[in-house]
Amino acid sequence: MFENIEAMMKMRSAWSKFSSNHPKFSAFLMDVGRSGAPEGTIIEIHMEYPDGRTLNSNMRVSASDIELIESLKSLAKK
């Protein structure tokens, strides 16, 4: 039991530091968490490395994606 509390405290501290370092991105993640991503939503990711290389990808959220996320959420609550 105490291991879970310790892990939660570490996670809370890590999230606080992440939010402080990246306030716009953490706000974005919180907004997505509140509003969700319904079927048909397109998620795009763009990464730019320090050496100038870039990676881009996107996906359209499907019903099975939502089902997977809901399953993961229910596991996290246990």
All heavy atoms as a GROMACS GRO file, in nm:
protein
  612
    1MET      N    1   0.082  -0.120   0.000
    1MET     CA    2   0.000   0.000   0.000
    1MET      C    3   0.086   0.126   0.000
    1MET      O    4   0.063   0.217  -0.075
    1MET     CB    5  -0.094  -0.001   0.119
    1MET     CG    6  -0.184   0.120   0.124
    1MET     SD    7  -0.303   0.100   0.255
    1MET     CE    8  -0.337   0.267   0.292
    2PHE      N    9   0.188   0.129   0.087
    2PHE     CA   10   0.272   0.247   0.095
    2PHE      C   11   0.355   0.266  -0.031
    2PHE      O   12   0.392   0.378  -0.066
    2PHE     CB   13   0.363   0.241   0.219
    2PHE     CG   14   0.286   0.256   0.347
    2PHE    CD1   15   0.271   0.150   0.434
    2PHE    CD2   16   0.227   0.378   0.379
    2PHE    CE1   17   0.200   0.165   0.552
    2PHE    CE2   18   0.155   0.393   0.495
    2PHE     CZ   19   0.141   0.286   0.583
    3GLU      N   20   0.384   0.155  -0.102
    3GLU     CA   21   0.456   0.166  -0.228
    3GLU      C   22   0.375   0.244  -0.329
    3GLU      O   23   0.429   0.324  -0.405
    3GLU     CB   24   0.490   0.028  -0.282
    3GLU     CG   25   0.590  -0.047  -0.197
    3GLU     CD   26   0.605  -0.192  -0.238
    3GLU    OE1   27   0.537  -0.236  -0.333
    3GLU    OE2   28   0.686  -0.261  -0.176
    4ASN      N   29   0.243   0.221  -0.331
    4ASN     CA   30   0.156   0.294  -0.422
    4ASN      C   31   0.152   0.442  -0.388
    4ASN      O   32   0.152   0.526  -0.478
    4ASN     CB   33   0.014   0.237  -0.419
    4ASN     CG   34   0.004   0.103  -0.488
    4ASN    OD1   35   0.092   0.067  -0.566
    4ASN    ND2   36  -0.101   0.030  -0.459
    5ILE      N   37   0.148   0.474  -0.260
    5ILE     CA   38   0.146   0.614  -0.218
    5ILE      C   39   0.277   0.682  -0.258
    5ILE      O   40   0.277   0.793  -0.310
    5ILE     CB   41   0.122   0.626  -0.066
    5ILE    CG1   42  -0.020   0.579  -0.034
    5ILE    CG2   43   0.145   0.768  -0.019
    5ILE    CD1   44  -0.049   0.566   0.114
    6GLU      N   45   0.388   0.613  -0.236
    6GLU     CA   46   0.518   0.668  -0.274
    6GLU      C   47   0.527   0.689  -0.424
    6GLU      O   48   0.574   0.793  -0.471
    6GLU     CB   49   0.630   0.575  -0.227
    6GLU     CG   50   0.768   0.631  -0.251
    6GLU     CD   51   0.878   0.540  -0.197
    6GLU    OE1   52   0.853   0.467  -0.101
    6GLU    OE2   53   0.988   0.542  -0.256
    7ALA      N   54   0.478   0.592  -0.501
    7ALA     CA   55   0.479   0.605  -0.648
    7ALA      C   56   0.391   0.721  -0.692
    7ALA      O   57   0.429   0.796  -0.782
    7ALA     CB   58   0.432   0.475  -0.712
    8MET      N   59   0.275   0.737  -0.629
    8MET     CA   60   0.186   0.848  -0.664
    8MET      C   61   0.250   0.982  -0.631
    8MET      O   62   0.237   1.078  -0.707
    8MET     CB   63   0.051   0.834  -0.592
    8MET     CG   64  -0.033   0.723  -0.649
    8MET     SD   65  -0.204   0.714  -0.591
    8MET     CE   66  -0.197   0.759  -0.422
    9MET      N   67   0.320   0.990  -0.518
    9MET     CA   68   0.387   1.115  -0.480
    9MET      C   69   0.498   1.149  -0.580
    9MET      O   70   0.515   1.264  -0.618
    9MET     CB   71   0.444   1.103  -0.338
    9MET     CG   72   0.338   1.088  -0.230
    9MET     SD   73   0.232   1.232  -0.217
    9MET     CE   74   0.341   1.345  -0.138
   10LYS      N   75   0.573   1.047  -0.623
   10LYS     CA   76   0.678   1.071  -0.723
   10LYS      C   77   0.618   1.118  -0.854
   10LYS      O   78   0.670   1.209  -0.919
   10LYS     CB   79   0.760   0.944  -0.744
   10LYS     CG   80   0.858   0.914  -0.635
   10LYS     CD   81   0.939   0.790  -0.666
   10LYS     CE   82   1.036   0.757  -0.554
   10LYS     NZ   83   1.113   0.636  -0.584
   11MET      N   84   0.508   1.055  -0.895
   11MET     CA   85   0.442   1.093  -1.019
   11MET      C   86   0.388   1.236  -1.010
   11MET      O   87   0.400   1.313  -1.104
   11MET     CB   88   0.329   0.995  -1.051
   11MET     CG   89   0.265   1.021  -1.184
   11MET     SD   90   0.381   1.003  -1.320
   11MET     CE   91   0.354   0.835  -1.360
   12ARG      N   92   0.330   1.270  -0.896
   12ARG     CA   93   0.277   1.405  -0.879
   12ARG      C   94   0.389   1.508  -0.886
   12ARG      O   95   0.374   1.613  -0.950
   12ARG     CB   96   0.204   1.414  -0.745
   12ARG     CG   97   0.141   1.547  -0.722
   12ARG     CD   98   0.063   1.551  -0.596
   12ARG     NE   99   0.005   1.682  -0.579
   12ARG     CZ  100  -0.094   1.710  -0.500
   12ARG    NH1  101  -0.150   1.615  -0.429
   12ARG    NH2  102  -0.140   1.832  -0.490
   13SER      N  103   0.502   1.477  -0.824
   13SER     CA  104   0.617   1.567  -0.829
   13SER      C  105   0.670   1.580  -0.972
   13SER      O  106   0.702   1.690  -1.018
   13SER     CB  107   0.728   1.515  -0.736
   13SER     OG  108   0.842   1.594  -0.747
   14ALA      N  109   0.678   1.467  -1.043
   14ALA     CA  110   0.727   1.470  -1.182
   14ALA      C  111   0.632   1.549  -1.270
   14ALA      O  112   0.675   1.628  -1.355
   14ALA     CB  113   0.742   1.327  -1.235
   15TRP      N  114   0.500   1.533  -1.250
   15TRP     CA  115   0.401   1.608  -1.330
   15TRP      C  116   0.413   1.757  -1.301
   15TRP      O  117   0.406   1.840  -1.392
   15TRP     CB  118   0.259   1.558  -1.304
   15TRP     CG  119   0.159   1.642  -1.378
   15TRP    CD1  120   0.075   1.734  -1.326
   15TRP    CD2  121   0.138   1.645  -1.521
   15TRP    NE1  122   0.001   1.794  -1.425
   15TRP    CE2  123   0.038   1.741  -1.545
   15TRP    CE3  124   0.193   1.576  -1.627
   15TRP    CZ2  125  -0.007   1.769  -1.673
   15TRP    CZ3  126   0.147   1.604  -1.754
   15TRP    CH2  127   0.048   1.700  -1.777
   16SER      N  128   0.432   1.792  -1.175
   16SER     CA  129   0.447   1.933  -1.137
   16SER      C  130   0.568   1.995  -1.207
   16SER      O  131   0.560   2.107  -1.260
   16SER     CB  132   0.460   1.945  -0.986
   16SER     OG  133   0.476   2.078  -0.948
   17LYS      N  134   0.678   1.923  -1.208
   17LYS     CA  135   0.799   1.974  -1.275
   17LYS      C  136   0.776   1.985  -1.425
   17LYS      O  137   0.814   2.084  -1.487
   17LYS     CB  138   0.917   1.881  -1.244
   17LYS     CG  139   1.048   1.932  -1.299
   17LYS     CD  140   1.164   1.846  -1.255
   17LYS     CE  141   1.295   1.904  -1.306
   17LYS     NZ  142   1.410   1.829  -1.256
   18PHE      N  143   0.715   1.882  -1.486
   18PHE     CA  144   0.685   1.884  -1.629
   18PHE      C  145   0.596   2.004  -1.663
   18PHE      O  146   0.622   2.076  -1.759
   18PHE     CB  147   0.617   1.753  -1.670
   18PHE     CG  148   0.583   1.744  -1.816
   18PHE    CD1  149   0.678   1.700  -1.907
   18PHE    CD2  150   0.458   1.781  -1.863
   18PHE    CE1  151   0.647   1.693  -2.043
   18PHE    CE2  152   0.426   1.774  -1.997
   18PHE     CZ  153   0.522   1.730  -2.087
   19SER      N  154   0.492   2.025  -1.583
   19SER     CA  155   0.399   2.136  -1.607
   19SER      C  156   0.469   2.271  -1.596
   19SER      O  157   0.440   2.364  -1.672
   19SER     CB  158   0.283   2.132  -1.508
   19SER     OG  159   0.205   2.017  -1.530
   20SER      N  160   0.562   2.280  -1.500
   20SER     CA  161   0.638   2.404  -1.484
   20SER      C  162   0.730   2.428  -1.602
   20SER      O  163   0.744   2.541  -1.650
   20SER     CB  164   0.718   2.395  -1.354
   20SER     OG  165   0.797   2.510  -1.337
   21ASN      N  166   0.793   2.322  -1.652
   21ASN     CA  167   0.884   2.334  -1.765
   21ASN      C  168   0.812   2.356  -1.897
   21ASN      O  169   0.868   2.418  -1.989
   21ASN     CB  170   0.971   2.208  -1.777
   21ASN     CG  171   1.072   2.195  -1.667
   21ASN    OD1  172   1.108   2.293  -1.602
   21ASN    ND2  173   1.119   2.074  -1.644
   22HIS      N  174   0.691   2.304  -1.910
   22HIS     CA  175   0.618   2.307  -2.037
   22HIS      C  176   0.471   2.345  -2.013
   22HIS      O  177   0.380   2.264  -2.036
   22HIS     CB  178   0.625   2.170  -2.106
   22HIS     CG  179   0.762   2.112  -2.110
   22HIS    ND1  180   0.861   2.158  -2.194
   22HIS    CD2  181   0.819   2.011  -2.038
   22HIS    CE1  182   0.972   2.089  -2.174
   22HIS    NE2  183   0.948   1.999  -2.080
   23PRO      N  184   0.444   2.467  -1.967
   23PRO     CA  185   0.308   2.503  -1.928
   23PRO      C  186   0.206   2.495  -2.041
   23PRO      O  187   0.091   2.451  -2.019
   23PRO     CB  188   0.321   2.646  -1.875
   23PRO     CG  189   0.450   2.698  -1.931
   23PRO     CD  190   0.538   2.578  -1.950
   24LYS      N  191   0.242   2.533  -2.162
   24LYS     CA  192   0.146   2.527  -2.273
   24LYS      C  193   0.113   2.384  -2.310
   24LYS      O  194  -0.003   2.350  -2.337
   24LYS     CB  195   0.199   2.602  -2.396
   24LYS     CG  196   0.203   2.751  -2.378
   24LYS     CD  197   0.253   2.818  -2.505
   24LYS     CE  198   0.259   2.968  -2.489
   24LYS     NZ  199   0.307   3.032  -2.611
   25PHE      N  200   0.215   2.296  -2.311
   25PHE     CA  201   0.191   2.157  -2.348
   25PHE      C  202   0.110   2.084  -2.242
   25PHE      O  203   0.018   2.009  -2.273
   25PHE     CB  204   0.323   2.084  -2.375
   25PHE     CG  205   0.304   1.949  -2.438
   25PHE    CD1  206   0.260   1.938  -2.569
   25PHE    CD2  207   0.327   1.834  -2.366
   25PHE    CE1  208   0.240   1.814  -2.628
   25PHE    CE2  209   0.309   1.709  -2.424
   25PHE     CZ  210   0.265   1.699  -2.555
   26SER      N  211   0.142   2.109  -2.114
   26SER     CA  212   0.064   2.043  -2.009
   26SER      C  213  -0.080   2.092  -2.010
   26SER      O  214  -0.172   2.013  -1.987
   26SER     CB  215   0.130   2.061  -1.872
   26SER     OG  216   0.135   2.195  -1.835
   27ALA      N  217  -0.102   2.220  -2.039
   27ALA     CA  218  -0.240   2.272  -2.050
   27ALA      C  219  -0.312   2.205  -2.167
   27ALA      O  220  -0.430   2.170  -2.156
   27ALA     CB  221  -0.238   2.423  -2.068
   28PHE      N  222  -0.241   2.186  -2.278
   28PHE     CA  223  -0.298   2.116  -2.393
   28PHE      C  224  -0.341   1.975  -2.355
   28PHE      O  225  -0.451   1.930  -2.385
   28PHE     CB  226  -0.195   2.113  -2.507
   28PHE     CG  227  -0.231   2.021  -2.620
   28PHE    CD1  228  -0.322   2.059  -2.716
   28PHE    CD2  229  -0.173   1.895  -2.629
   28PHE    CE1  230  -0.355   1.973  -2.821
   28PHE    CE2  231  -0.204   1.809  -2.733
   28PHE     CZ  232  -0.297   1.848  -2.829
   29LEU      N  233  -0.252   1.902  -2.285
   29LEU     CA  234  -0.284   1.766  -2.243
   29LEU      C  235  -0.404   1.763  -2.150
   29LEU      O  236  -0.490   1.675  -2.161
   29LEU     CB  237  -0.163   1.700  -2.176
   29LEU     CG  238  -0.044   1.672  -2.266
   29LEU    CD1  239   0.072   1.617  -2.182
   29LEU    CD2  240  -0.080   1.576  -2.377
   30MET      N  241  -0.412   1.859  -2.059
   30MET     CA  242  -0.527   1.866  -1.968
   30MET      C  243  -0.656   1.893  -2.045
   30MET      O  244  -0.760   1.832  -2.018
   30MET     CB  245  -0.505   1.973  -1.861
   30MET     CG  246  -0.386   1.946  -1.770
   30MET     SD  247  -0.399   1.795  -1.674
   30MET     CE  248  -0.518   1.846  -1.553
   31ASP      N  249  -0.651   1.983  -2.144
   31ASP     CA  250  -0.769   2.012  -2.227
   31ASP      C  251  -0.814   1.888  -2.303
   31ASP      O  252  -0.933   1.858  -2.310
   31ASP     CB  253  -0.741   2.126  -2.325
   31ASP     CG  254  -0.734   2.261  -2.259
   31ASP    OD1  255  -0.778   2.273  -2.143
   31ASP    OD2  256  -0.685   2.355  -2.324
   32VAL      N  257  -0.720   1.815  -2.361
   32VAL     CA  258  -0.752   1.693  -2.434
   32VAL      C  259  -0.813   1.590  -2.339
   32VAL      O  260  -0.911   1.524  -2.372
   32VAL     CB  261  -0.628   1.635  -2.505
   32VAL    CG1  262  -0.655   1.495  -2.560
   32VAL    CG2  263  -0.583   1.727  -2.617
   33GLY      N  264  -0.757   1.581  -2.219
   33GLY     CA  265  -0.810   1.489  -2.120
   33GLY      C  266  -0.953   1.520  -2.082
   33GLY      O  267  -1.035   1.430  -2.063
   34ARG      N  268  -0.985   1.649  -2.073
   34ARG     CA  269  -1.122   1.691  -2.037
   34ARG      C  270  -1.219   1.672  -2.152
   34ARG      O  271  -1.330   1.625  -2.135
   34ARG     CB  272  -1.122   1.836  -1.991
   34ARG     CG  273  -1.080   1.857  -1.848
   34ARG     CD  274  -1.109   1.999  -1.802
   34ARG     NE  275  -1.025   2.097  -1.871
   34ARG     CZ  276  -0.904   2.132  -1.833
   34ARG    NH1  277  -0.848   2.076  -1.728
   34ARG    NH2  278  -0.835   2.221  -1.899
   35SER      N  279  -1.178   1.712  -2.272
   35SER     CA  280  -1.271   1.709  -2.385
   35SER      C  281  -1.268   1.579  -2.463
   35SER      O  282  -1.360   1.548  -2.537
   35SER     CB  283  -1.242   1.826  -2.480
   35SER     OG  284  -1.112   1.817  -2.532
   36GLY      N  285  -1.160   1.502  -2.445
   36GLY     CA  286  -1.150   1.373  -2.514
   36GLY      C  287  -1.114   1.390  -2.661
   36GLY      O  288  -1.090   1.500  -2.710
   37ALA      N  289  -1.111   1.278  -2.730
   37ALA     CA  290  -1.081   1.276  -2.873
   37ALA      C  291  -1.180   1.179  -2.936
   37ALA      O  292  -1.152   1.059  -2.946
   37ALA     CB  293  -0.937   1.232  -2.898
   38PRO      N  294  -1.296   1.228  -2.978
   38PRO     CA  295  -1.398   1.139  -3.033
   38PRO      C  296  -1.354   1.075  -3.165
   38PRO      O  297  -1.258   1.122  -3.230
   38PRO     CB  298  -1.518   1.230  -3.054
   38PRO     CG  299  -1.464   1.368  -3.057
   38PRO     CD  300  -1.338   1.367  -2.977
   39GLU      N  301  -1.422   0.970  -3.201
   39GLU     CA  302  -1.393   0.901  -3.326
   39GLU      C  303  -1.392   1.000  -3.441
   39GLU      O  304  -1.477   1.089  -3.449
   39GLU     CB  305  -1.499   0.793  -3.351
   39GLU     CG  306  -1.470   0.705  -3.469
   39GLU     CD  307  -1.568   0.589  -3.482
   39GLU    OE1  308  -1.655   0.571  -3.395
   39GLU    OE2  309  -1.556   0.517  -3.582
   40GLY      N  310  -1.293   0.989  -3.526
   40GLY     CA  311  -1.279   1.079  -3.640
   40GLY      C  312  -1.182   1.193  -3.615
   40GLY      O  313  -1.140   1.262  -3.708
   41THR      N  314  -1.144   1.214  -3.488
   41THR     CA  315  -1.046   1.318  -3.456
   41THR      C  316  -0.912   1.281  -3.518
   41THR      O  317  -0.872   1.165  -3.516
   41THR     CB  318  -1.030   1.330  -3.302
   41THR    OG1  319  -1.154   1.367  -3.245
   41THR    CG2  320  -0.923   1.430  -3.264
   42ILE      N  321  -0.843   1.379  -3.573
   42ILE     CA  322  -0.709   1.356  -3.628
   42ILE      C  323  -0.606   1.411  -3.531
   42ILE      O  324  -0.613   1.526  -3.489
   42ILE     CB  325  -0.693   1.421  -3.767
   42ILE    CG1  326  -0.791   1.358  -3.865
   42ILE    CG2  327  -0.549   1.409  -3.816
   42ILE    CD1  328  -0.795   1.425  -4.000
   43ILE      N  329  -0.511   1.324  -3.494
   43ILE     CA  330  -0.401   1.363  -3.406
   43ILE      C  331  -0.275   1.370  -3.492
   43ILE      O  332  -0.242   1.274  -3.561
   43ILE     CB  333  -0.383   1.261  -3.292
   43ILE    CG1  334  -0.510   1.255  -3.206
   43ILE    CG2  335  -0.260   1.296  -3.207
   43ILE    CD1  336  -0.510   1.143  -3.104
   44GLU      N  337  -0.208   1.484  -3.488
   44GLU     CA  338  -0.083   1.502  -3.564
   44GLU      C  339   0.031   1.527  -3.467
   44GLU      O  340   0.015   1.597  -3.367
   44GLU     CB  341  -0.096   1.621  -3.658
   44GLU     CG  342  -0.197   1.600  -3.766
   44GLU     CD  343  -0.206   1.716  -3.863
   44GLU    OE1  344  -0.169   1.830  -3.826
   44GLU    OE2  345  -0.246   1.692  -3.977
   45ILE      N  346   0.146   1.471  -3.499
   45ILE     CA  347   0.266   1.490  -3.418
   45ILE      C  348   0.380   1.531  -3.510
   45ILE      O  349   0.400   1.473  -3.616
   45ILE     CB  350   0.304   1.360  -3.344
   45ILE    CG1  351   0.191   1.317  -3.249
   45ILE    CG2  352   0.435   1.376  -3.268
   45ILE    CD1  353   0.210   1.183  -3.185
   46HIS      N  354   0.452   1.634  -3.467
   46HIS     CA  355   0.568   1.684  -3.542
   46HIS      C  356   0.683   1.695  -3.442
   46HIS      O  357   0.668   1.755  -3.336
   46HIS     CB  358   0.538   1.822  -3.602
   46HIS     CG  359   0.658   1.889  -3.659
   46HIS    ND1  360   0.700   1.867  -3.787
   46HIS    CD2  361   0.745   1.978  -3.605
   46HIS    CE1  362   0.808   1.938  -3.811
   46HIS    NE2  363   0.837   2.007  -3.701
   47MET      N  364   0.796   1.634  -3.476
   47MET     CA  365   0.915   1.645  -3.392
   47MET      C  366   1.029   1.703  -3.474
   47MET      O  367   1.048   1.665  -3.589
   47MET     CB  368   0.958   1.506  -3.340
   47MET     CG  369   0.866   1.450  -3.235
   47MET     SD  370   0.915   1.288  -3.175
   47MET     CE  371   1.086   1.308  -3.134
   48GLU      N  372   1.101   1.795  -3.413
   48GLU     CA  373   1.220   1.852  -3.478
   48GLU      C  374   1.338   1.831  -3.384
   48GLU      O  375   1.339   1.879  -3.271
   48GLU     CB  376   1.201   2.001  -3.505
   48GLU     CG  377   1.313   2.060  -3.585
   48GLU     CD  378   1.284   2.203  -3.628
   48GLU    OE1  379   1.167   2.236  -3.654
   48GLU    OE2  380   1.380   2.281  -3.634
   49TYR      N  381   1.436   1.756  -3.432
   49TYR     CA  382   1.555   1.724  -3.352
   49TYR      C  383   1.654   1.839  -3.356
   49TYR      O  384   1.652   1.921  -3.448
   49TYR     CB  385   1.621   1.597  -3.407
   49TYR     CG  386   1.539   1.473  -3.383
   49TYR    CD1  387   1.448   1.428  -3.478
   49TYR    CD2  388   1.552   1.401  -3.265
   49TYR    CE1  389   1.372   1.315  -3.457
   49TYR    CE2  390   1.477   1.288  -3.242
   49TYR     CZ  391   1.387   1.244  -3.338
   49TYR     OH  392   1.312   1.133  -3.316
   50PRO      N  393   1.743   1.845  -3.256
   50PRO     CA  394   1.844   1.952  -3.254
   50PRO      C  395   1.930   1.957  -3.381
   50PRO      O  396   1.975   2.064  -3.420
   50PRO     CB  397   1.930   1.919  -3.132
   50PRO     CG  398   1.839   1.843  -3.042
   50PRO     CD  399   1.750   1.764  -3.133
   51ASP      N  400   1.949   1.842  -3.447
   51ASP     CA  401   2.032   1.841  -3.568
   51ASP      C  402   1.952   1.879  -3.694
   51ASP      O  403   2.005   1.874  -3.805
   51ASP     CB  404   2.100   1.706  -3.587
   51ASP     CG  405   2.003   1.591  -3.614
   51ASP    OD1  406   1.881   1.616  -3.628
   51ASP    OD2  407   2.050   1.476  -3.620
   52GLY      N  408   1.824   1.916  -3.677
   52GLY     CA  409   1.743   1.960  -3.790
   52GLY      C  410   1.654   1.855  -3.852
   52GLY      O  411   1.565   1.887  -3.932
   53ARG      N  412   1.676   1.727  -3.819
   53ARG     CA  413   1.588   1.622  -3.872
   53ARG      C  414   1.447   1.641  -3.818
   53ARG      O  415   1.429   1.690  -3.708
   53ARG     CB  416   1.635   1.482  -3.828
   53ARG     CG  417   1.762   1.435  -3.888
   53ARG     CD  418   1.801   1.297  -3.837
   53ARG     NE  419   1.820   1.299  -3.692
   53ARG     CZ  420   1.766   1.213  -3.606
   53ARG    NH1  421   1.691   1.113  -3.649
   53ARG    NH2  422   1.788   1.223  -3.477
   54THR      N  423   1.348   1.603  -3.898
   54THR     CA  424   1.210   1.611  -3.851
   54THR      C  425   1.138   1.479  -3.875
   54THR      O  426   1.172   1.403  -3.966
   54THR     CB  427   1.132   1.723  -3.924
   54THR    OG1  428   1.129   1.695  -4.064
   54THR    CG2  429   1.192   1.860  -3.899
   55LEU      N  430   1.041   1.454  -3.792
   55LEU     CA  431   0.951   1.340  -3.806
   55LEU      C  432   0.809   1.391  -3.794
   55LEU      O  433   0.780   1.476  -3.709
   55LEU     CB  434   0.975   1.236  -3.696
   55LEU     CG  435   1.103   1.157  -3.699
   55LEU    CD1  436   1.113   1.069  -3.575
   55LEU    CD2  437   1.108   1.070  -3.824
   56ASN      N  438   0.721   1.341  -3.878
   56ASN     CA  439   0.580   1.379  -3.874
   56ASN      C  440   0.495   1.254  -3.885
   56ASN      O  441   0.531   1.160  -3.957
   56ASN     CB  442   0.544   1.471  -3.992
   56ASN     CG  443   0.622   1.599  -3.989
   56ASN    OD1  444   0.601   1.683  -3.903
   56ASN    ND2  445   0.716   1.613  -4.081
   57SER      N  446   0.384   1.254  -3.815
   57SER     CA  447   0.290   1.143  -3.828
   57SER      C  448   0.151   1.194  -3.788
   57SER      O  449   0.138   1.297  -3.722
   57SER     CB  450   0.331   1.027  -3.738
   57SER     OG  451   0.247   0.916  -3.761
   58ASN      N  452   0.050   1.120  -3.831
   58ASN     CA  453  -0.085   1.153  -3.788
   58ASN      C  454  -0.168   1.026  -3.784
   58ASN      O  455  -0.129   0.922  -3.839
   58ASN     CB  456  -0.150   1.260  -3.877
   58ASN     CG  457  -0.171   1.214  -4.018
   58ASN    OD1  458  -0.225   1.107  -4.044
   58ASN    ND2  459  -0.126   1.294  -4.114
   59MET      N  460  -0.280   1.034  -3.717
   59MET     CA  461  -0.373   0.922  -3.710
   59MET      C  462  -0.514   0.974  -3.693
   59MET      O  463  -0.534   1.081  -3.637
   59MET     CB  464  -0.338   0.827  -3.594
   59MET     CG  465  -0.351   0.891  -3.457
   59MET     SD  466  -0.328   0.775  -3.321
   59MET     CE  467  -0.496   0.725  -3.291
   60ARG      N  468  -0.609   0.902  -3.745
   60ARG     CA  469  -0.750   0.933  -3.724
   60ARG      C  470  -0.800   0.837  -3.617
   60ARG      O  471  -0.788   0.717  -3.628
   60ARG     CB  472  -0.831   0.914  -3.853
   60ARG     CG  473  -0.977   0.955  -3.838
   60ARG     CD  474  -1.052   0.941  -3.970
   60ARG     NE  475  -0.989   1.015  -4.078
   60ARG     CZ  476  -1.015   1.143  -4.108
   60ARG    NH1  477  -1.103   1.210  -4.038
   60ARG    NH2  478  -0.952   1.201  -4.208
   61VAL      N  479  -0.857   0.893  -3.508
   61VAL     CA  480  -0.904   0.812  -3.396
   61VAL      C  481  -1.019   0.724  -3.440
   61VAL      O  482  -1.115   0.771  -3.502
   61VAL     CB  483  -0.946   0.902  -3.278
   61VAL    CG1  484  -1.004   0.821  -3.164
   61VAL    CG2  485  -0.828   0.987  -3.230
   62SER      N  486  -1.007   0.594  -3.410
   62SER     CA  487  -1.112   0.497  -3.446
   62SER      C  488  -1.184   0.450  -3.319
   62SER      O  489  -1.139   0.475  -3.207
   62SER     CB  490  -1.049   0.377  -3.517
   62SER     OG  491  -0.970   0.304  -3.426
   63ALA      N  492  -1.293   0.380  -3.338
   63ALA     CA  493  -1.370   0.326  -3.226
   63ALA      C  494  -1.283   0.230  -3.144
   63ALA      O  495  -1.289   0.231  -3.020
   63ALA     CB  496  -1.494   0.255  -3.277
   64SER      N  497  -1.199   0.150  -3.210
   64SER     CA  498  -1.114   0.056  -3.136
   64SER      C  499  -1.006   0.130  -3.055
   64SER      O  500  -0.967   0.084  -2.948
   64SER     CB  501  -1.051  -0.047  -3.230
   64SER     OG  502  -0.965   0.016  -3.322
   65ASP      N  503  -0.961   0.245  -3.104
   65ASP     CA  504  -0.865   0.326  -3.028
   65ASP      C  505  -0.930   0.374  -2.898
   65ASP      O  506  -0.869   0.369  -2.791
   65ASP     CB  507  -0.819   0.449  -3.108
   65ASP     CG  508  -0.747   0.414  -3.236
   65ASP    OD1  509  -0.681   0.308  -3.241
   65ASP    OD2  510  -0.757   0.492  -3.332
   66ILE      N  511  -1.053   0.421  -2.908
   66ILE     CA  512  -1.126   0.470  -2.791
   66ILE      C  513  -1.148   0.356  -2.692
   66ILE      O  514  -1.132   0.372  -2.571
   66ILE     CB  515  -1.258   0.535  -2.833
   66ILE    CG1  516  -1.228   0.663  -2.914
   66ILE    CG2  517  -1.346   0.568  -2.711
   66ILE    CD1  518  -1.348   0.722  -2.985
   67GLU      N  519  -1.182   0.240  -2.744
   67GLU     CA  520  -1.202   0.122  -2.659
   67GLU      C  521  -1.074   0.087  -2.582
   67GLU      O  522  -1.077   0.058  -2.462
   67GLU     CB  523  -1.247   0.004  -2.745
   67GLU     CG  524  -1.287  -0.118  -2.668
   67GLU     CD  525  -1.335  -0.229  -2.761
   67GLU    OE1  526  -1.412  -0.201  -2.855
   67GLU    OE2  527  -1.294  -0.344  -2.737
   68LEU      N  528  -0.960   0.091  -2.651
   68LEU     CA  529  -0.832   0.065  -2.586
   68LEU      C  530  -0.804   0.166  -2.476
   68LEU      O  531  -0.765   0.128  -2.364
   68LEU     CB  532  -0.719   0.068  -2.690
   68LEU     CG  533  -0.577   0.060  -2.633
   68LEU    CD1  534  -0.552  -0.073  -2.562
   68LEU    CD2  535  -0.475   0.082  -2.744
   69ILE      N  536  -0.826   0.293  -2.503
   69ILE     CA  537  -0.800   0.398  -2.404
   69ILE      C  538  -0.890   0.379  -2.283
   69ILE      O  539  -0.845   0.392  -2.168
   69ILE     CB  540  -0.815   0.537  -2.467
   69ILE    CG1  541  -0.701   0.561  -2.565
   69ILE    CG2  542  -0.818   0.646  -2.361
   69ILE    CD1  543  -0.718   0.680  -2.655
   70GLU      N  544  -1.017   0.348  -2.304
   70GLU     CA  545  -1.108   0.326  -2.193
   70GLU      C  546  -1.065   0.206  -2.110
   70GLU      O  547  -1.074   0.208  -1.987
   70GLU     CB  548  -1.252   0.310  -2.243
   70GLU     CG  549  -1.311   0.437  -2.301
   70GLU     CD  550  -1.309   0.555  -2.205
   70GLU    OE1  551  -1.338   0.537  -2.086
   70GLU    OE2  552  -1.277   0.668  -2.250
   71SER      N  553  -1.017   0.101  -2.174
   71SER     CA  554  -0.968  -0.018  -2.102
   71SER      C  555  -0.846   0.019  -2.017
   71SER      O  556  -0.835  -0.025  -1.902
   71SER     CB  557  -0.928  -0.128  -2.200
   71SER     OG  558  -1.040  -0.176  -2.269
   72LEU      N  559  -0.756   0.098  -2.073
   72LEU     CA  560  -0.638   0.140  -1.998
   72LEU      C  561  -0.676   0.227  -1.879
   72LEU      O  562  -0.618   0.216  -1.770
   72LEU     CB  563  -0.539   0.214  -2.089
   72LEU     CG  564  -0.472   0.131  -2.196
   72LEU    CD1  565  -0.395   0.219  -2.294
   72LEU    CD2  566  -0.382   0.025  -2.135
   73LYS      N  567  -0.774   0.316  -1.898
   73LYS     CA  568  -0.821   0.400  -1.788
   73LYS      C  569  -0.877   0.315  -1.675
   73LYS      O  570  -0.850   0.342  -1.557
   73LYS     CB  571  -0.930   0.497  -1.837
   73LYS     CG  572  -0.879   0.616  -1.912
   73LYS     CD  573  -0.998   0.702  -1.949
   73LYS     CE  574  -0.963   0.821  -2.032
   73LYS     NZ  575  -1.082   0.900  -2.068
   74SER      N  576  -0.956   0.214  -1.709
   74SER     CA  577  -1.016   0.130  -1.605
   74SER      C  578  -0.908   0.050  -1.531
   74SER      O  579  -0.918   0.028  -1.411
   74SER     CB  580  -1.123   0.039  -1.661
   74SER     OG  581  -1.068  -0.059  -1.746
   75LEU      N  582  -0.803   0.008  -1.601
   75LEU     CA  583  -0.693  -0.062  -1.535
   75LEU      C  584  -0.618   0.032  -1.439
   75LEU      O  585  -0.577  -0.010  -1.332
   75LEU     CB  586  -0.595  -0.118  -1.638
   75LEU     CG  587  -0.635  -0.244  -1.711
   75LEU    CD1  588  -0.532  -0.277  -1.819
   75LEU    CD2  589  -0.650  -0.360  -1.615
   76ALA      N  590  -0.601   0.156  -1.479
   76ALA     CA  591  -0.529   0.253  -1.397
   76ALA      C  592  -0.604   0.283  -1.268
   76ALA      O  593  -0.542   0.316  -1.167
   76ALA     CB  594  -0.505   0.380  -1.476
   77LYS      N  595  -0.736   0.272  -1.271
   77LYS     CA  596  -0.816   0.301  -1.150
   77LYS      C  597  -0.810   0.190  -1.047
   77LYS      O  598  -0.843   0.209  -0.933
   77LYS     CB  599  -0.962   0.325  -1.190
   77LYS     CG  600  -0.982   0.454  -1.265
   77LYS     CD  601  -1.127   0.472  -1.303
   77LYS     CE  602  -1.144   0.599  -1.387
   77LYS     NZ  603  -1.282   0.616  -1.429
   78LYS      N  604  -0.768   0.070  -1.089
   78LYS     CA  605  -0.764  -0.045  -0.996
   78LYS      C  606  -0.646  -0.039  -0.904
   78LYS      O  607  -0.547   0.013  -0.918
   78LYS     CB  608  -0.762  -0.176  -1.075
   78LYS     CG  609  -0.893  -0.199  -1.146
   78LYS     CD  610  -0.890  -0.331  -1.219
   78LYS     CE  611  -1.022  -0.351  -1.291
   78LYS     NZ  612  -1.029  -0.477  -1.359
   0.00000   0.00000   0.00000
